[in-house]
Amino acid sequence: MICKYCLEEVKEGAQRCPHCSSWLIEMKICPECGEEIKPQARICHYCGSPQIEYEEKEEMEEKLLSVSHKIVSSPIGALFCEGSLTALFLQPELRIERGEIHVRKWTLFGLRTYDQKISINKIASVRYLSGVIWGGIRIETFGGTISDIVINGLDKEEAQKTVSILDEIISGK
């Protein structure tokens, strides 16, 4: 057998050329970084991106876009945890819809809103924050895109449910 890169003779069945270290098996191209990788690779060893088939990726994106969930702080929990009288009347909320997370908090008695929006693909981790009476959620992002998203004063069970939904989504990315 002859190596197609260096034209040296190689033993039959070899996967790599001993002369030039080129792969002799048919390789595939990573869609993220463009480097050649083994066809059975699940993760690119150059850029770390998962190598999933197009159909799997399409199915995961469809599942991601179909998730819809909303959680709102309790009035008293929001008052004490957020430290704002406005939160007693206009409670902070977190919505998951169309592959994004939206957090809205009101200030100045509802005259101004503080909105944060982030794509689920930018989430690094999600943590449940346990308090004595209420719970909370902390969402950490990749690469300093925005500061951590924190919402407190939530019903503990609802907060844990939301964290498990987000964990399921980001583990399936």
C-alpha positions as CSV (number, residue, x, y, z in Angstrom):
1,M,0.0,0.0,0.0
2,I,1.3,3.5,-0.8
3,C,0.7,6.6,1.4
4,K,-1.2,9.2,-0.7
5,Y,0.6,12.1,1.1
6,C,4.3,11.1,1.1
7,L,4.1,8.3,-1.5
8,E,6.1,5.9,0.8
9,E,5.3,2.2,1.1
10,V,3.1,1.4,4.2
11,K,2.0,-2.0,5.6
12,E,-1.5,-3.1,4.5
13,G,-4.2,-2.2,7.1
14,A,-2.2,0.6,8.7
15,Q,-4.3,3.5,9.9
16,R,-1.4,6.0,10.0
17,C,1.7,6.4,7.8
18,P,4.9,5.7,9.8
19,H,6.8,8.1,7.6
20,C,4.7,11.3,7.6
21,S,2.1,10.5,10.4
22,S,-0.8,11.2,8.0
23,W,-4.1,9.3,8.5
24,L,-4.6,6.6,5.9
25,I,-8.2,6.0,6.8
26,E,-11.0,8.2,5.3
27,M,-11.4,11.2,7.6
28,K,-14.3,13.6,8.1
29,I,-14.1,17.4,8.5
30,C,-15.2,19.1,11.8
31,P,-18.0,21.6,10.9
32,E,-16.8,24.0,13.7
33,C,-13.1,24.3,13.1
34,G,-12.5,22.6,9.7
35,E,-9.9,20.1,10.9
36,E,-9.7,16.5,9.8
37,I,-11.0,14.0,12.5
38,K,-11.7,10.3,12.6
39,P,-15.1,9.4,11.3
40,Q,-16.2,7.8,14.5
41,A,-15.1,10.7,16.7
42,R,-17.9,12.0,19.0
43,I,-15.9,15.1,20.0
44,C,-13.4,17.1,17.9
45,H,-10.0,16.9,19.7
46,Y,-9.0,20.3,18.1
47,C,-12.0,22.5,19.2
48,G,-13.9,20.3,21.6
49,S,-17.2,20.6,19.7
50,P,-19.6,17.6,19.8
51,Q,-19.8,15.7,16.5
52,I,-23.4,14.8,16.1
53,E,-25.2,13.8,13.0
54,Y,-27.3,16.5,11.3
55,E,-30.6,14.6,12.1
56,E,-29.6,14.4,15.8
57,K,-28.8,18.1,15.9
58,E,-32.1,19.0,14.2
59,E,-34.0,16.8,16.7
60,M,-32.2,18.5,19.6
61,E,-32.9,22.0,18.3
62,E,-36.6,21.1,17.8
63,K,-36.8,19.8,21.4
64,L,-35.0,23.0,22.6
65,L,-37.4,25.3,20.8
66,S,-40.5,23.4,22.1
67,V,-39.6,23.9,25.8
68,S,-41.8,26.6,27.4
69,H,-41.6,27.3,31.2
70,K,-42.3,30.3,33.5
71,I,-41.5,30.8,37.1
72,V,-42.4,33.9,39.2
73,S,-41.1,34.8,42.7
74,S,-43.6,34.9,45.5
75,P,-44.5,38.4,46.6
76,I,-43.1,38.1,50.2
77,G,-40.1,36.1,49.0
78,A,-39.4,38.8,46.4
79,L,-39.7,41.5,48.9
80,F,-37.2,39.9,51.3
81,C,-34.8,38.3,48.9
82,E,-34.6,41.0,46.3
83,G,-34.7,43.8,48.9
84,S,-37.2,45.9,46.9
85,L,-40.6,47.2,47.8
86,T,-41.4,47.1,44.1
87,A,-40.9,43.3,44.1
88,L,-43.8,43.0,46.5
89,F,-46.2,44.2,43.7
90,L,-44.2,43.3,40.6
91,Q,-42.4,40.0,41.2
92,P,-39.3,39.0,39.2
93,E,-40.0,36.3,36.7
94,L,-37.9,33.8,34.6
95,R,-39.2,32.5,31.3
96,I,-37.8,29.8,29.1
97,E,-39.1,29.9,25.5
98,R,-37.9,29.5,22.0
99,G,-34.4,28.4,23.1
100,E,-33.8,31.5,25.3
101,I,-34.1,32.5,28.9
102,H,-35.7,35.8,29.8
103,V,-35.5,37.3,33.3
104,R,-37.5,40.4,34.1
105,K,-37.2,42.5,37.3
106,W,-39.0,45.8,37.9
107,T,-37.6,48.9,39.7
108,L,-38.8,52.3,40.7
109,F,-42.3,51.0,41.4
110,G,-42.7,49.5,37.9
111,L,-41.5,52.6,36.0
112,R,-38.4,50.8,34.8
113,T,-37.7,47.2,33.9
114,Y,-34.4,45.3,34.1
115,D,-34.4,42.6,31.4
116,Q,-31.9,39.9,30.7
117,K,-32.0,37.5,27.8
118,I,-29.6,34.8,26.9
119,S,-29.6,31.9,24.5
120,I,-29.6,28.5,26.2
121,N,-26.4,27.6,24.2
122,K,-24.5,30.2,26.2
123,I,-25.3,28.6,29.6
124,A,-22.3,27.1,31.4
125,S,-24.1,25.9,34.5
126,V,-27.3,26.2,36.5
127,R,-27.5,26.0,40.3
128,Y,-30.3,25.8,42.8
129,L,-29.9,28.2,45.7
130,S,-31.5,26.9,48.8
131,G,-32.8,29.3,51.5
132,V,-34.6,28.7,54.7
133,I,-38.0,29.6,53.2
134,W,-37.5,30.4,49.5
135,G,-35.2,29.1,46.9
136,G,-33.4,30.7,44.0
137,I,-31.7,30.0,40.7
138,R,-28.2,31.1,39.5
139,I,-27.4,30.7,35.8
140,E,-23.7,31.1,34.9
141,T,-22.7,31.9,31.3
142,F,-19.8,31.1,29.0
143,G,-17.2,33.6,28.1
144,G,-18.4,36.5,30.1
145,T,-21.3,37.2,27.7
146,I,-23.3,38.7,30.5
147,S,-23.1,38.6,34.3
148,D,-24.7,35.6,36.1
149,I,-28.5,35.6,36.1
150,V,-29.9,35.3,39.6
151,I,-33.5,35.2,40.6
152,N,-34.5,34.7,44.3
153,G,-37.7,34.4,46.4
154,L,-38.9,31.4,44.4
155,D,-41.0,28.5,45.7
156,K,-38.4,25.8,46.5
157,E,-40.1,23.0,44.5
158,E,-40.7,25.2,41.5
159,A,-37.1,26.4,41.6
160,Q,-35.8,22.8,41.7
161,K,-38.1,21.8,38.9
162,T,-36.8,24.7,36.8
163,V,-33.2,23.9,37.5
164,S,-33.8,20.2,36.5
165,I,-35.5,21.4,33.2
166,L,-32.5,23.6,32.4
167,D,-30.0,20.9,33.4
168,E,-31.8,18.5,31.0
169,I,-31.7,21.1,28.2
170,I,-28.0,22.0,28.6
171,S,-26.9,18.4,29.0
172,G,-28.6,17.6,25.7
173,K,-26.9,20.4,23.8
